[in-house]
C-alpha cells in the first residue's frame, strides 16, 4: 500500500510529511495517527485524506468513506478521493455507487488507469459487458504512454472475451485482435527493454486458455532476456520485472496443472517460492531451509540410489500430507529419506512411515543432525517436476497414513450408536475470500444430515461447537461435535477421529488429505473455483492423489444441485457396504 504524495514536499505539513515517511516504511499504525491529527487541523492536505482512507479501508471502510466524503467537499476537482471512494464502495459490494465514483474520477482525469480498470470490472460484474469493452477500448486507444497501454491490454482482451458472441465475433477475430495487441506491444520494445509487453501478452494468452501460446511467449521472453543480458553485461534485471516474471510463471503453472499438464506445470510450480501472497502467509509457497545450498545441495532430479535425501515440508499442512503420499516412490529408487514434516505432523509420520527418519527443528537446533547427515535436500512440493509427470505416477493403492489404533477404537466406542459414522466438513481454510469460494453452507447439506440411518460427526477445523448448536436450534439436526479434538493443537488425535469414521463427506480441505491418506471412503464437494490441486472436471473427474476419494462438482454457474443429488447416491452406497 504505497502512500500518495500529491503536493510538493515543501508544502506538506510537518506531521503529514512524517506520516508519509512512516507509511513508506510500512509503519501504518503510527502513520494513520499522524494523518488523523492532520485531518483535525485547518486546511488538511489532500494526501492526508487519500492515505488515511487507504489504510482505514482495510479494517474500517465506513470511517474511510466519511473521510473521503469530507475530502471531496474540500477538493471537489481532485480525482484521487473519488477513486478511493470507488474502492471503498467496491469493498462493500456497492457496485452502482462505485461506478459513480470511478466515473467522476475519470471525468476529472481520463488518464487514471486504476479508475478505468476498476470501473470496467464493476460494469462487467453488473452485466454490462459491451459498455465495459467500450470504455476500456477507448482508454487503450488514447493512452498517452506505453506503460498505460501495457496495463490496459489484458483488461481489453478480458472485456472482449466477455462480450456475447454475436457482438464479439468468432474466436478467430478475438485471436487476431490479441495478436495485433501483441505486435503493438512488442513494436514498442527498445534496446534497453527488449521484454517490454511480453508478460502482458503471455497473461492475455493465459486468460484466453491458449496455454501453448502462453508457453511460447514465455520462452521468447527468456530468449530475449538472455540476449539482452549477454549484450549488456553491466545491467541487471529490475526487481519489478522479476516479481512480474515469477507471478506470470506461477499463474501459468496453476492453469497447466488444472489442465493435467504435469510436466510443464510442476516445473513452473517452483516460482511459487518467489510469489508473494496477501495476509500472514506472505508467500504462495514458503518453507524454512535448514541448510544453505553450499552446505547441502538441492536435488535436481539426479539418481537417488544410495542417496540420503532430506525432504522439506511445505507451509500448508494439507500440501505436505499430499506430497508425502509420493514418498514410497522415492524409496523404491533406493533413497534413504528424511522428512522435516513440521511439528504438527511428526507423530503421524513416525507411525505411518517408520522406515523414514522424521526430522524435527529441535534436531537441527541442537545439531543432532548436521549437513554431513544428508547428500541432498529438496522442498517436498518440488519433487513432482522430476518424477511425477503422468496420472499413473500418483494415487498409491494402499493407505499411506496410520492412525493411533487404540485411540481410534476409543473414539468409535464413544461415537457409535450402531449406525454408520459419517464425518462431515463443510468449510475450507485460508484467506476469507477463498473460504467463501470453496465452502458450502450447512443448510444446503441439511436434507442429507437429516438421514437417520447415519450418525454425522463434525470433522470441521476451528470452534464449530457454537455454530452447530445454532444449526440444531434452527433445524433440529444434531451433528456430533467432540470438544476434546482440536486439530489446530493435536493433529494426531484429529487423524484418529477421521480414522474412526466409516466414511467422510467434505469440501476440498485438509480433511480430504487425512481421510484419503487413511483410505477412508470419501466424497469431496469441489467448487467451480477449485485450486491447482484439482484437474478441470471436463478433462478428468476425481482426485488423482487418493484412491479412496471420489469427487462431485459445483457447476460453472455456481449451482451445487448436481453434487447434492449425488450425495444421496453416495450415502446409499455407504449404507450398502455396512449392511
C-alpha positions as CSV (number, residue, x, y, z in Angstrom):
1,X,0.0,0.0,0.0
2,X,2.1,2.8,-1.4
3,X,1.3,6.3,0.1
4,X,0.2,9.1,-2.1
5,X,2.1,12.4,-2.0
6,X,0.1,14.8,-4.3
7,X,1.7,18.0,-3.2
8,X,5.3,19.3,-3.2
9,X,7.2,18.1,-0.2
10,X,7.9,21.6,0.9
11,X,4.2,22.4,1.0
12,X,3.2,19.4,3.1
13,X,2.6,19.9,6.8
14,X,5.3,18.5,9.0
15,X,3.1,15.9,10.6
16,X,1.9,14.7,7.2
17,X,5.4,14.6,5.9
18,X,6.4,12.4,8.9
19,X,3.3,10.3,8.3
20,X,4.2,9.7,4.7
21,X,7.7,8.7,5.8
22,X,6.3,6.2,8.3
23,X,3.8,5.0,5.7
24,X,6.6,4.3,3.2
25,X,8.5,2.3,5.8
26,X,5.4,0.1,6.5
27,X,4.5,1.6,9.9
28,X,0.9,2.2,9.0
29,X,-0.4,2.4,12.6
30,X,1.7,5.4,13.6
31,X,1.3,6.9,10.1
32,X,-2.5,6.7,10.5
33,X,-2.3,8.5,13.8
34,X,-0.4,11.4,12.2
35,X,-2.8,11.5,9.2
36,X,-5.8,11.8,11.6
37,X,-4.0,14.5,13.5
38,X,-3.6,16.5,10.3
39,X,-7.2,15.9,9.4
40,X,-8.3,17.6,12.6
41,X,-6.4,20.8,11.8
42,X,-7.3,23.6,9.4
43,X,-6.8,23.0,5.6
44,X,-5.6,19.4,5.8
45,X,-3.7,18.5,2.6
46,X,-5.3,16.1,0.2
47,X,-2.5,13.5,0.8
48,X,-3.9,13.1,4.4
49,X,-7.4,12.2,3.1
50,X,-6.2,9.8,0.4
51,X,-3.6,8.0,2.6
52,X,-5.7,7.8,5.7
53,X,-8.6,6.3,3.8
54,X,-6.2,3.8,2.1
55,X,-5.1,2.5,5.5
56,X,-8.6,2.5,7.0
57,X,-10.1,0.8,4.0
58,X,-8.5,-2.5,5.2
59,X,-10.3,-2.6,8.6
60,X,-12.8,0.3,8.9
61,X,-14.2,1.1,5.5
62,X,-17.1,3.2,6.9
63,X,-14.7,5.6,8.5
64,X,-12.6,5.7,5.3
65,X,-15.8,6.7,3.4
66,X,-16.5,9.6,5.8
67,X,-13.0,10.9,5.5
68,X,-13.2,10.8,1.7
69,X,-16.6,12.5,1.5
70,X,-15.1,15.3,3.6
71,X,-12.1,15.4,1.3
72,X,-14.2,15.7,-1.8
73,X,-16.0,18.7,-0.3
74,X,-12.7,20.5,0.3
75,X,-11.1,19.3,-3.0
76,X,-14.0,18.9,-5.5
77,X,-11.8,18.9,-8.6
78,X,-9.3,16.3,-7.4
79,X,-9.8,12.7,-8.8
80,X,-7.8,10.9,-6.1
81,X,-10.5,10.9,-3.4
82,X,-13.2,9.9,-5.9
83,X,-11.0,6.9,-6.9
84,X,-10.5,5.8,-3.3
85,X,-14.2,6.3,-2.6
86,X,-14.9,3.9,-5.5
87,X,-12.5,1.4,-4.0
88,X,-14.4,1.6,-0.6
89,X,-17.7,1.0,-2.3
90,X,-16.3,-1.9,-4.2
91,X,-15.0,-3.4,-1.0
92,X,-18.6,-3.3,0.3
93,X,-20.0,-4.7,-3.0
94,X,-21.9,-1.4,-3.6
95,X,-21.2,-1.6,-7.3
96,X,-23.5,1.2,-8.6
97,X,-22.0,3.6,-6.1
98,X,-18.5,2.5,-7.0
99,X,-19.3,3.1,-10.7
100,X,-20.5,6.7,-10.0
101,X,-17.3,7.4,-8.0
102,X,-14.9,5.9,-10.7
103,X,-16.7,7.8,-13.5
104,X,-16.3,11.1,-11.6
105,X,-12.6,10.3,-11.1
106,X,-12.2,9.7,-14.8
107,X,-14.2,12.9,-15.6
108,X,-11.6,14.8,-13.7
109,X,-8.7,12.9,-15.1
110,X,-9.3,10.5,-18.0
111,X,-5.7,9.1,-17.6
112,X,-6.4,7.4,-14.3
113,X,-5.7,3.8,-15.3
114,X,-6.7,2.3,-11.9
115,X,-10.1,4.0,-12.1
116,X,-10.7,2.9,-15.6
117,X,-9.9,-0.7,-14.9
118,X,-12.0,-0.8,-11.7
119,X,-14.9,0.9,-13.5
120,X,-14.8,-1.8,-16.2
121,X,-14.6,-4.5,-13.6
122,X,-17.8,-3.2,-11.9
123,X,-19.7,-2.9,-15.2
124,X,-18.8,-6.5,-16.1
125,X,-20.0,-7.8,-12.7
126,X,-23.3,-5.9,-13.2
127,X,-23.8,-7.5,-16.6
128,X,-22.8,-4.6,-18.9
129,X,-20.0,-6.2,-21.0
130,X,-20.5,-4.0,-24.1
131,X,-20.2,-0.8,-22.1
132,X,-17.2,-2.2,-20.2
133,X,-15.5,-3.1,-23.5
134,X,-16.2,0.4,-25.0
135,X,-14.7,2.2,-22.0
136,X,-11.5,0.1,-21.9
137,X,-11.1,0.2,-25.7
138,X,-11.3,4.0,-25.6
139,X,-8.7,4.1,-22.8
140,X,-6.4,1.8,-24.7
141,X,-6.8,3.8,-28.0
142,X,-6.0,7.1,-26.4
143,X,-3.4,6.0,-23.8
144,X,-0.6,8.6,-23.6
145,X,2.2,6.2,-22.7
146,X,3.4,2.7,-23.5
147,X,3.0,1.8,-19.8
148,X,-0.7,2.8,-19.9
149,X,-1.3,0.6,-22.9
150,X,0.6,-2.3,-21.3
151,X,-1.7,-2.1,-18.2
152,X,-4.8,-1.8,-20.3
153,X,-4.0,-4.6,-22.7
154,X,-5.1,-7.5,-20.5
155,X,-8.4,-5.9,-19.4
156,X,-9.1,-5.1,-23.0
157,X,-8.9,-8.8,-24.0
158,X,-10.8,-9.8,-20.9
159,X,-13.7,-7.5,-21.7
160,X,-13.7,-8.5,-25.4
161,X,-13.9,-12.2,-24.3
162,X,-16.9,-11.4,-22.1
163,X,-18.9,-10.0,-25.0
164,X,-21.7,-12.1,-26.4
165,X,-20.5,-14.0,-29.5
166,X,-22.9,-12.1,-31.8
167,X,-21.2,-8.8,-30.8
168,X,-17.7,-10.1,-30.3
169,X,-17.5,-12.2,-33.4
170,X,-15.9,-15.6,-33.6
171,X,-12.7,-16.6,-31.7
172,X,-10.6,-16.1,-34.8
173,X,-11.4,-12.5,-34.6
174,X,-10.6,-12.4,-30.9
175,X,-7.2,-14.0,-31.5
176,X,-6.5,-11.7,-34.4
177,X,-7.1,-8.7,-32.1
178,X,-4.9,-10.3,-29.4
179,X,-2.1,-10.8,-31.9
180,X,-2.4,-7.2,-33.0
181,X,-2.0,-6.1,-29.4
182,X,1.0,-8.4,-29.1
183,X,2.6,-6.9,-32.1
184,X,1.9,-3.4,-30.9
185,X,3.4,-4.1,-27.5
186,X,6.5,-5.7,-29.0
187,X,7.0,-2.9,-31.5
188,X,7.5,-0.5,-28.6
189,X,10.2,-2.6,-27.1
190,X,13.5,-0.8,-27.1
191,X,17.1,-2.0,-27.0
192,X,17.1,-1.1,-23.3
193,X,14.0,-3.1,-22.6
194,X,13.6,-6.0,-25.1
195,X,11.0,-7.8,-23.0
196,X,8.5,-4.9,-22.7
197,X,5.0,-6.1,-23.1
198,X,5.9,-9.8,-23.2
199,X,4.5,-10.5,-19.8
200,X,1.2,-8.7,-20.7
201,X,1.0,-10.8,-23.9
202,X,1.6,-14.1,-22.1
203,X,-1.0,-13.1,-19.5
204,X,-3.5,-12.5,-22.3
205,X,-2.9,-15.9,-23.8
206,X,-3.4,-17.5,-20.3
207,X,-6.7,-15.6,-20.0
208,X,-7.8,-17.0,-23.4
209,X,-6.8,-20.5,-22.4
210,X,-4.2,-20.7,-25.1
211,X,-1.6,-22.5,-23.0
212,X,0.8,-23.4,-25.8
213,X,0.9,-19.7,-27.0
214,X,1.5,-18.6,-23.4
215,X,4.4,-21.0,-23.1
216,X,5.8,-19.9,-26.4
217,X,5.6,-16.2,-25.4
218,X,7.2,-17.0,-22.0
219,X,10.0,-18.8,-23.8
220,X,10.5,-15.8,-26.1
221,X,10.8,-13.6,-23.0
222,X,13.6,-15.9,-21.7
223,X,15.4,-15.8,-25.0
224,X,15.1,-12.0,-25.4
225,X,16.3,-11.5,-21.8
226,X,19.3,-13.8,-22.2
227,X,20.3,-12.0,-25.3
228,X,19.9,-8.6,-23.7
229,X,22.0,-9.6,-20.6
230,X,24.6,-11.1,-22.8
231,X,24.9,-7.9,-24.9
232,X,24.7,-5.7,-21.7
233,X,26.7,-7.5,-19.0
234,X,26.8,-4.4,-16.9
235,X,23.0,-4.3,-16.5
236,X,20.7,-6.5,-14.3
237,X,17.0,-7.3,-14.2
238,X,14.9,-4.9,-12.2
239,X,13.0,-6.2,-9.2
240,X,9.7,-5.2,-10.7
241,X,10.4,-7.4,-13.7
242,X,11.5,-10.3,-11.6
243,X,8.3,-10.0,-9.5
244,X,6.1,-9.9,-12.6
245,X,8.0,-12.8,-14.1
246,X,7.5,-15.1,-11.1
247,X,3.8,-14.1,-10.9
248,X,3.3,-14.9,-14.6
249,X,5.1,-18.3,-14.3
250,X,3.1,-19.2,-11.1
251,X,-0.2,-18.3,-12.8
252,X,0.7,-20.4,-15.8
253,X,1.7,-23.3,-13.6
254,X,-1.7,-23.2,-11.8
255,X,-3.5,-23.3,-15.1
256,X,-1.3,-26.1,-16.6
257,X,-1.8,-28.3,-13.5
258,X,-5.5,-27.8,-13.7
259,X,-5.3,-29.0,-17.4
260,X,-3.3,-32.1,-16.3
261,X,-0.1,-30.8,-17.9
262,X,2.1,-32.1,-15.1
263,X,5.5,-31.9,-16.8
264,X,5.4,-28.2,-17.6
265,X,3.1,-27.3,-14.7
266,X,5.2,-28.7,-11.9
267,X,8.4,-27.2,-13.4
268,X,6.8,-23.7,-13.2
269,X,5.3,-24.5,-9.8
270,X,8.8,-23.7,-8.4
271,X,8.0,-20.0,-9.0
272,X,5.5,-20.1,-6.1
273,X,8.5,-19.8,-3.8
274,X,9.1,-16.3,-5.1
275,X,5.5,-15.1,-5.4
276,X,4.0,-13.0,-2.5
277,X,0.6,-13.7,-1.0
278,X,-1.7,-11.5,1.0
279,X,-2.0,-11.9,4.7
280,X,0.2,-13.7,7.2
281,X,1.0,-16.4,4.7
282,X,3.2,-13.9,2.8
283,X,4.3,-16.3,0.1
284,X,2.4,-18.8,-2.2
285,X,4.9,-21.4,-1.1
286,X,7.1,-20.8,1.9
287,X,9.4,-23.1,3.9
288,X,12.4,-22.8,6.2
289,X,15.5,-24.2,4.7
290,X,17.6,-25.7,7.5
291,X,20.8,-25.7,5.4
292,X,22.3,-23.4,2.8
293,X,22.8,-24.9,-0.7
294,X,26.5,-24.6,-0.1
295,X,26.1,-27.0,2.9
296,X,23.6,-29.4,1.4
297,X,23.0,-29.2,-2.4
298,X,19.4,-29.2,-3.7
299,X,18.2,-32.3,-5.5
300,X,17.6,-31.6,-9.2
301,X,16.4,-35.0,-10.4
302,X,19.6,-37.0,-10.2
303,X,19.6,-40.7,-9.4
304,X,18.6,-41.4,-5.8
305,X,20.2,-44.8,-5.4
306,X,22.0,-44.9,-2.0
307,X,21.5,-41.1,-1.5
308,X,20.4,-39.5,1.8
309,X,17.6,-37.1,0.8
310,X,16.1,-34.5,3.2
311,X,12.5,-33.6,2.2
312,X,11.4,-30.1,3.5
313,X,7.7,-29.8,4.4
314,X,5.5,-27.2,2.7
315,X,3.9,-24.3,4.6
316,X,0.5,-25.8,4.2
317,X,-0.3,-28.9,6.3
318,X,-2.5,-30.4,3.7
319,X,0.1,-29.8,1.0
320,X,2.8,-31.6,3.0
321,X,0.4,-34.5,3.5
322,X,-0.5,-34.6,-0.2
323,X,3.1,-34.6,-1.5
324,X,4.2,-37.1,1.3
325,X,1.9,-39.7,-0.4
326,X,4.6,-39.9,-3.1
327,X,7.5,-40.7,-0.7
328,X,7.3,-44.5,-1.3
329,X,8.1,-43.9,-4.9
330,X,11.3,-42.2,-4.0
331,X,12.2,-45.0,-1.6
332,X,11.8,-47.5,-4.4
333,X,14.7,-45.8,-6.1
334,X,17.0,-46.7,-3.2
335,X,16.9,-43.4,-1.4
336,X,17.3,-43.0,2.4
337,X,14.6,-40.5,3.2
338,X,14.4,-38.0,6.0
339,X,11.4,-35.7,6.3
340,X,11.2,-32.3,8.0
341,X,7.4,-32.6,8.3
342,X,6.7,-29.8,10.8
343,X,5.9,-30.3,14.4
344,X,2.1,-30.9,14.0
345,X,2.7,-33.9,11.6
346,X,5.7,-35.5,13.4
347,X,3.9,-38.2,15.4
348,X,1.6,-39.1,12.4
349,X,4.6,-39.8,10.1
350,X,6.7,-41.5,12.7
351,X,3.9,-44.1,13.0
352,X,2.9,-44.1,9.3
353,X,6.3,-44.3,7.7
354,X,8.6,-46.0,10.3
355,X,11.2,-46.7,7.6
356,X,11.9,-43.0,7.0
357,X,13.6,-40.6,9.5
358,X,11.3,-37.8,10.8
359,X,13.4,-34.7,11.5
360,X,12.4,-32.0,14.0
361,X,13.5,-28.4,14.3
362,X,14.9,-29.3,17.6
363,X,17.2,-32.0,16.0
364,X,18.6,-29.2,13.8
365,X,18.8,-26.6,16.6
366,X,20.7,-29.0,18.9
367,X,22.8,-30.1,15.9
368,X,21.8,-33.7,16.5
369,X,21.6,-33.7,12.7
370,X,24.1,-31.7,10.6
371,X,24.8,-31.1,6.9
372,X,27.0,-34.2,7.0
373,X,24.0,-36.4,7.5
374,X,22.5,-35.6,4.1
375,X,23.6,-35.7,0.5
376,X,20.7,-33.6,-0.9
377,X,17.7,-31.6,0.2
378,X,14.5,-30.5,-1.6
379,X,11.1,-29.0,-0.8
380,X,8.7,-31.8,-0.9
381,X,6.5,-29.9,-3.3
382,X,9.3,-29.7,-5.8
383,X,9.7,-33.4,-6.3
384,X,6.9,-33.8,-8.9
385,X,8.8,-31.9,-11.6
386,X,11.5,-34.7,-11.7
387,X,9.5,-37.9,-11.4
388,X,5.7,-37.5,-11.5
389,X,4.6,-36.4,-15.0
390,X,1.7,-38.9,-15.6
391,X,-1.6,-39.6,-13.8
392,X,-0.4,-43.2,-13.2
393,X,2.5,-41.8,-11.1
394,X,0.1,-40.8,-8.4
395,X,-2.5,-42.3,-6.1
396,X,-0.9,-45.2,-4.2
397,X,-3.3,-48.1,-3.9
398,X,-2.6,-48.8,-0.3
399,X,-3.1,-46.2,2.5
400,X,-0.1,-44.1,3.4
401,X,-1.2,-43.0,6.8
402,X,-1.8,-44.9,10.1
403,X,-3.8,-43.5,13.0
404,X,-3.4,-44.4,16.7
405,X,-5.3,-47.7,16.8
406,X,-6.2,-47.6,20.5
407,X,-7.5,-44.0,20.2
408,X,-9.5,-44.9,17.0
409,X,-11.1,-47.8,18.9
410,X,-11.8,-45.4,21.9
411,X,-13.4,-42.8,19.6
412,X,-15.5,-45.3,17.7
413,X,-16.9,-46.6,21.0
414,X,-17.6,-43.0,22.1
415,X,-19.4,-42.0,19.0
416,X,-21.1,-45.3,17.9
417,X,-24.8,-45.9,18.4
418,X,-25.0,-48.8,15.9
419,X,-25.3,-46.5,12.8
420,X,-22.5,-45.9,10.3
421,X,-20.4,-42.9,11.3
422,X,-20.1,-40.2,8.6
423,X,-17.6,-37.4,9.2
424,X,-18.6,-34.0,7.8
425,X,-16.5,-30.9,6.9
426,X,-18.2,-28.0,5.1
427,X,-15.8,-25.1,5.3
428,X,-12.3,-24.5,3.9
429,X,-9.4,-22.7,5.5
430,X,-7.2,-19.9,4.2
431,X,-8.0,-16.3,3.3
432,X,-11.6,-15.1,3.7
433,X,-12.2,-14.8,0.0
434,X,-11.0,-18.4,-0.6
435,X,-13.1,-19.8,2.3
436,X,-16.2,-18.4,0.7
437,X,-15.4,-19.8,-2.7
438,X,-14.6,-23.4,-1.6
439,X,-17.1,-23.9,1.2
440,X,-20.8,-25.0,1.3
441,X,-23.4,-24.0,3.8
442,X,-24.7,-26.4,6.4
443,X,-28.3,-25.5,5.4
444,X,-27.5,-26.9,1.9
445,X,-26.4,-30.1,3.4
446,X,-29.4,-30.3,5.8
447,X,-31.5,-32.7,3.8
448,X,-28.7,-35.2,3.9
449,X,-27.8,-34.6,7.5
450,X,-31.4,-35.4,8.5
451,X,-31.0,-39.0,7.4
452,X,-31.5,-41.1,10.5
453,X,-29.7,-44.2,9.1
454,X,-26.4,-42.4,9.8
455,X,-24.7,-40.6,12.7
456,X,-22.9,-37.5,11.4
457,X,-19.8,-36.3,13.2
458,X,-18.1,-32.9,12.7
459,X,-14.5,-33.0,11.4
460,X,-14.5,-29.3,10.9
461,X,-11.5,-27.2,11.9
462,X,-11.9,-24.4,14.4
463,X,-14.6,-23.8,17.1
464,X,-17.6,-25.2,15.3
465,X,-19.5,-26.1,18.5
466,X,-21.5,-22.9,18.8
467,X,-22.2,-23.0,15.1
468,X,-23.6,-26.5,15.3
469,X,-25.7,-25.5,18.3
470,X,-27.3,-22.7,16.3
471,X,-27.8,-25.1,13.4
472,X,-29.5,-27.7,15.7
473,X,-31.8,-25.0,17.2
474,X,-32.8,-23.8,13.7
475,X,-33.2,-27.2,12.1
476,X,-33.4,-29.9,14.8
477,X,-30.5,-31.7,13.2
478,X,-27.8,-32.9,15.6
479,X,-24.3,-33.2,14.2
480,X,-22.0,-34.5,16.9
481,X,-19.2,-32.2,18.0
482,X,-16.3,-33.5,20.1
483,X,-14.7,-30.7,22.0
484,X,-11.8,-32.9,23.0
485,X,-10.5,-33.0,19.5
486,X,-8.6,-29.9,18.2
487,X,-6.6,-30.3,15.0
488,X,-5.0,-26.9,15.5
489,X,-3.2,-28.2,18.6
490,X,-3.3,-32.0,18.1
491,X,-3.3,-33.3,14.5
492,X,-2.6,-36.9,15.7
493,X,-5.9,-37.1,17.7
494,X,-7.7,-35.4,14.8
495,X,-6.4,-38.2,12.4
496,X,-7.7,-40.8,14.9
497,X,-11.1,-39.1,14.7
498,X,-11.1,-39.3,10.9
499,X,-10.0,-42.9,11.0
500,X,-12.9,-43.7,13.4
501,X,-15.4,-42.7,10.6
502,X,-16.9,-45.2,8.2
503,X,-16.9,-42.6,5.5
504,X,-16.3,-38.9,5.1
505,X,-18.2,-36.1,3.3
506,X,-16.1,-32.9,2.9
507,X,-15.3,-29.9,0.8
508,X,-11.8,-29.6,-0.6
509,X,-9.7,-29.0,2.6
510,X,-7.2,-30.8,4.8
511,X,-9.8,-33.3,5.9
512,X,-9.6,-34.9,2.4
513,X,-5.8,-35.4,2.9
514,X,-6.4,-37.1,6.2
515,X,-9.3,-39.4,5.0
516,X,-7.6,-40.0,1.6
517,X,-4.3,-40.9,3.2
518,X,-6.0,-43.3,5.6
519,X,-8.0,-45.0,2.8
520,X,-11.4,-43.9,4.3
521,X,-14.2,-43.7,1.6
522,X,-14.6,-40.0,1.0
523,X,-16.8,-37.8,-1.2
524,X,-15.3,-34.4,-1.8
525,X,-17.5,-31.5,-3.0
526,X,-15.3,-29.5,-5.4
527,X,-16.2,-25.9,-6.1
528,X,-16.2,-24.3,-9.5
529,X,-13.3,-22.2,-8.2
530,X,-11.1,-25.1,-7.2
531,X,-7.4,-24.6,-7.0
532,X,-4.4,-26.2,-8.7
533,X,-4.8,-29.4,-6.7
534,X,-7.8,-30.5,-8.9
535,X,-7.8,-31.1,-12.6
536,X,-10.7,-29.5,-14.5
537,X,-13.6,-31.9,-14.4
538,X,-14.2,-31.8,-18.2
539,X,-10.6,-33.2,-18.5
540,X,-10.5,-35.6,-15.5
541,X,-13.1,-36.3,-12.9
542,X,-11.9,-37.3,-9.5
543,X,-9.0,-37.0,-7.1
544,X,-5.7,-38.2,-8.6
545,X,-3.9,-38.2,-5.2
546,X,-6.0,-40.7,-3.2
547,X,-7.8,-43.8,-4.5
548,X,-10.5,-43.7,-1.8
549,X,-11.6,-40.2,-2.7
550,X,-14.5,-39.5,-5.1
551,X,-15.4,-36.0,-6.3
552,X,-18.6,-34.3,-7.3
553,X,-18.6,-30.8,-8.6
554,X,-20.3,-27.4,-8.4
555,X,-21.4,-26.4,-11.9
556,X,-19.9,-23.4,-13.7
557,X,-22.9,-21.3,-13.0
558,X,-22.4,-21.8,-9.2
559,X,-25.1,-24.5,-8.6
560,X,-24.5,-27.3,-6.1
561,X,-27.7,-29.2,-7.2
562,X,-26.0,-32.0,-9.1
563,X,-23.4,-32.5,-6.4
564,X,-26.1,-32.5,-3.7
565,X,-28.1,-35.1,-5.6
566,X,-25.1,-37.3,-5.9
567,X,-24.6,-37.2,-2.1
568,X,-27.8,-39.2,-1.8
569,X,-26.4,-41.9,-4.2
570,X,-23.1,-42.0,-2.4
571,X,-24.7,-42.2,1.1
572,X,-26.8,-45.1,-0.2
573,X,-23.7,-46.8,-1.4
574,X,-22.1,-46.4,2.0
575,X,-25.1,-47.9,3.7
576,X,-25.0,-51.0,1.5
577,X,-21.3,-51.6,2.3
578,X,-22.1,-51.5,6.1
579,X,-25.1,-53.9,6.0
